[in-house]
Amino acid sequence: MDLYNIWLSMVIGANPSNGGDIVMGDVSPQLLYENRSAWYDYGFFTARQRERAMEIPLTAAKTVWEKHNERGIMSVNYTDDEYPVCLRNIPQAPVVLFYKGDITLLEEEHRVSVVGSRNPDRDGTKICTDICRALAENGITIISGLAQGMDTIGHIAALENSGKTVAFIGTSLDKYFPASHRRFQEEIAQRGCVVSEYYVGAFTNGTSFLERNRLIAAAGEIVCVMQAKEKSGTLSTAKKAQEYSKELFAVPGSILNPLYDGTNQLIQDGAYPLLRPDDVLIRFGLEEKPKSRRKANKPKLTPIEQQIYDTLGRETKSTNQLFSQTRIPMVQLKALLTKMEMDGVVKSVSPGVYCVK
């Protein structure tokens, strides 16, 4: 079946404007291939799609299928029982999904989509970490987009707390964005699931990431916006959540902090304020598990470690930013950051990006 899924994806293109109509047509990819000369009988295809059905041979799909086979990439189409119910009835529903990992995680009873700034400050990082940790500990599947920042924090919180997580990406599954997330993406594929609309070799561009936001919004029963500026790609996910009648939560923040302009506006427009994990947990009939009161004693910092700590302040910064501001040699800086992370002083929110813990 994977072979015909790939062929159909090559014919109709990723995220076609008539995807929802094709899904509602409820005809299997294999049957569509076998009846491709009679596509005029199917009113849900465009003229160009009908042409491509005759132009693209099954051998072209077989070449892609072999690449998928090598990489362990699977697929599911809208006529399969395994197709996620949460995506089936949205406008422009994906006709075919490609994935690595456990696609049944999208059928879990409790699912929360977590989105937010790619460059959160220290407060936002801690809020997202604490909330996502509590959600994961209570068995909630964390869904996000594997981007730097809040997405990464949500996925990490799930993995570090033996939780479940699903990542929707805006490229094919042989690509990694950012490139530094290669190992992280593979870890999610092994312990959770990574999902894409794109077969290996499919064309993608900047809009692909905005298009996948609709899937993040649709996949969660609840959507949580952790931190967002007034003009932010994150808000496109929030808008889709509202279109899909999802419960939308947003973390409020200081009106003096532009990183909260977007979330404050969402709350003003009707989103629920997200102040603590229980705000979400009670929607699922759950209660937050009690946390340990024991606090670890943080080690005394050396002068150079204190310099790094002070430079981070309440922000999230990359090693390049820290290098330009401290002038500590890069090799030494990376070694110190690793030590400080092991000591529980700083936290890596994504590869090469740190904040004070």
N, C-alpha and C positions, 0 to 999 in steps of 0.2 A: 504493500500500500504506500510506503514511503516514496517509491518511484513515481507513482501517479500524483502524489501530493506535490512533489517537486515540479513535475511537469506543469501542473495547473498553476502553481505559483509563478513559474516562468512565463506562462501565457497571460495571466491577468495582471501581473505586477504586484509589488508589495503595497498593502493598504490601498487597494483600488477604491475609487469613490462609490462603486456599485457593490462593494464587498457584502454589505448587509443584504442586498437583494439576492446575491448568489447563495448566501447562507440560507435564506428563506426558501430558495428553490429546492434545497434538500436533495440534491443529486450527487452521488459519490464521484470523486475525481476519476476513478477508473471508468465508470460509465460515461462520463463526459468525454474522456479520451476516446473510448470506443465509438461514440456517436458524434465525434468532432465535425464530421462533414454535414451534420444536421443541426448545427448550433443556431441556425436561424429559427429553429422551433423553440429555442429558449429565449424568452424575451428579456432576460436579465443581463445579457452580455452586450458589450459595445461592438461596433463594427470592427474596430481595430483588434479587439480580443478575438473575434471570430476569425480574422485573418491570421493572427498569431497562432491560433489553434492548428491551422493547416501548415504553418511555416516551421514550427518548432517540433523536431522529431523526438521520439521517446529516447533515442540514443543520447541526445543532449542532456536530458534529465538523468540518464544513467551515469554519465560522467560526474555530475554533481553528487548523485547518490553514493558513488564510490568514495568520494571525499567525505561525505557524512559518515559513512560506515567506518572509515579510518579514525574518525574523531569521536565516535560514539554519539553522534547527533541523531535524535529521533524526531518524528513528526506526528501530528495529530490533525485531522481535518474535521470540519463541522458536522459531518455525518457519523463520526465515531462516537461511541458511548463515552470514551475518555475525554472528549472535548469539554473544557471547563464550562460549567453552566453559567458562571458569573460573567463570561464574555459572550455567550451565545446571542443574547438579545439586545446588545447595544448597537447603535447606529455604526456603520462601518465595522462590523464585527470581523475579526480576522478569519479569513477563509481557511488558512493553514497556519499552524504554529509549529516552530521548530524548537527543540529543547534538549537540555542535558540535565539529568537528575530525575527527581520524583514529581511528575506533573500532577499527581493526585493531591499534592499539598494545596492546590487551588480549590480543592473540595473540602478542606478542613472547615470545621464548624465555626471557628473564630479566626477572622483574618483582619489585619489592620494594615493599611497602606500608610507609609511614613515618608514624607517629603519635606524639603526645606532648602536653605541656603547651601551653596557649594563652598562658601567661605564663612562658616559660622564663627561667632566670637566665643570666648570662654564660657560665658553664661549659657549660650545656646547649646554649646557642646555638652555641658553638664546636664542640662534639662533633657535633651534628647537621649543621652546615655541612660539617665536614671529612669525615664519613662519606658524606653524600649527594653531595658533590662527587666523591669517589673512585668511588662507584657509578655516577654519571652518566658520568664519564670512561671507564669500562669498559663502557659500552653498556647499562647496566641501566636499565629503565624505572622511574621513581619514581612511585608511586601514593599519593595522599593525599586530604584532604578540603577543601582550600582555606580552612581556618579560620586565624585569627590564630595566630602562634606556630610550633610545630614543623611544622605542615602547610605553612605559607608558606615556611619555610626549605627544606624538601625540594623544593618546586616551583621556588623560585628557583635552588637549586643545580643542578637539571637544566637550566633554561633558560640559566643563565650559562655552562654547560659543554657547550653544544650537545647536551644530552641529551634524553631523551624523558620526558614526564610526562603523567599522567592525573589529573584531579580529579573526584571524586564529590561532588556538592553536595546539600544538603537542601531546595532550593527548585526552582522551575521555572527554565528557562534564560534567562528575561527578568528575573530578580531577581539581586541581588548581596548577599551577606552575608559579612562586613560590607560596608556600602555603599562604603567606601573601596577595596574590592577590584575595583571595576568594570573598570578598565583592565587590571588583573592577570588577571582572569578571561577577558577578551577576548583577551589575549595568549596564554594557555594554549590557548584555543580555536583560535587561528591556528597555533600551533606544536606543540600536543599534542592533547589532547581533554578536553572537559568533559562529564560524564554526569549525567543526572538520571532519576528515576522519574516525574517530574511534568510533565504537559503545561502549557502556558501557561494560567493561570487556575485550575489545580487548587489545592485547599485544602492548606495546609501549616501545621504548628505546631512547637513545640519538640521533639516526639517524632520529627519527620521527620529530624532530624540524627542521632539515635540509631539510627534504622532504616537510614540509609545506611551506618552503620559496618559492617554485615554485608557490604556490597558491597566496602568497602575491604579487609576481612579476606579475602574470597574472591578478590579480583582479583590479589593478590600471591602468588607462590609462597612467599615468606618475608615475615613481618611483623616490623618492628622498632619497638619502643617506646623512644623516646629519653629521655623524662623524664615521670614521672607521679606524682601524689600518691596516697595510699592510697585515697581516694574520688575517682574521676575518670572522666569519660566515655570517656577513652582506654582504660580497662580493659575497657569493653564491647567494644571492637574486639579486644582481646587475648583476651577470653573466646570470641568468635566464632572467632578464629583457631584456638584450641585445639579447639573443636567441629568445625571443618573439617579438623582434623589438619594444620594448617600448621606449618612450622618457625617457632617464636617466639623472637625475640631481644630482650633488654632491656639497657639500659645501667645498670650498677651505679653506686651513688653513696654518699656519706657517710651513715651512719645518723643524723647530726645534721641532715641537710638533708631536710625533709619533701617536697621535690619529687622525691625518689628513693624515698620509702616504697613507692610502687606498683611501680616497676621492681624494687626489691630483693625485694619479695614474690613477683613473677613468677619471678625467678631461684630463689628458695627453693622455689617450686612446680614447678620443672622447666624454665623457659625458659633458653635458652643465654645466657651473658653476652656482651654486645657490647662489646668493648674496642677494636677497630680495624676498618677496612674489610675487611681480609683475612678476618675471621671470617665474613663473608657471601660474599665473592668466591670463597673456596675451595669453597663449597657449589655454585657454578656451574662449578667447574673453571677459574676465572679467577685471575689474579694482579694485584695493584695495580700500576698504571703508576708508574714512578719519578717522584718530585716534584722540582722545581727546588729547589736549596739556597740560591739567591740570595734575600736578604732586602732589601726596600726600606727605605730610611731614612725614618722618620717625621718630619714637620716639627716644629719646636719650637712648642709651644702658647703662645698669648697667655694672660694671666691669666684672661680671661673664658672662653676655651676650656678651660683647665685646670679651671675651676670646673665646667663641664659634664661633663668627663671624670671628675672626682672624684665628682660627684653620681651619675653612672651606676654607677660602681664595678663590681661583679660582677653587676649586675642588668640586666634589660631594662625600659626605661621609655618611656612615651608622652611626647609633647611637652607635654601638659597636666600630667603628673606633674613633668616637669623645670621647667616654668614655676612651679608651686606651690612647688617646693623651692629654686629659684634666684632667682625674681622677675626674671629677665631678660625684657624686653619680648618678647612672642610673635613679632613680626615679626623682631626681631633674632635671637631664639633659633632660629627656623626657618632663617634665612640662615646662621647659624653651623653648625648641624647639617649643612646641605647642603655647606658648605665642608669640614667635618671628614670627611664621608663621602667627598668627592672626594679628600681627602688620605690616605684610608685609615686614619683614626683611629677612626671609629665606623662601624657598619654598620646599615642599615635592615633589620630582620627582617620588617616589614610596614609599610604606609603609616602614617607618624606614630609608629612605634615603633622605638626604637634600643637598641643595646648597644655596648660597647667592642669593637673588632675585635681 
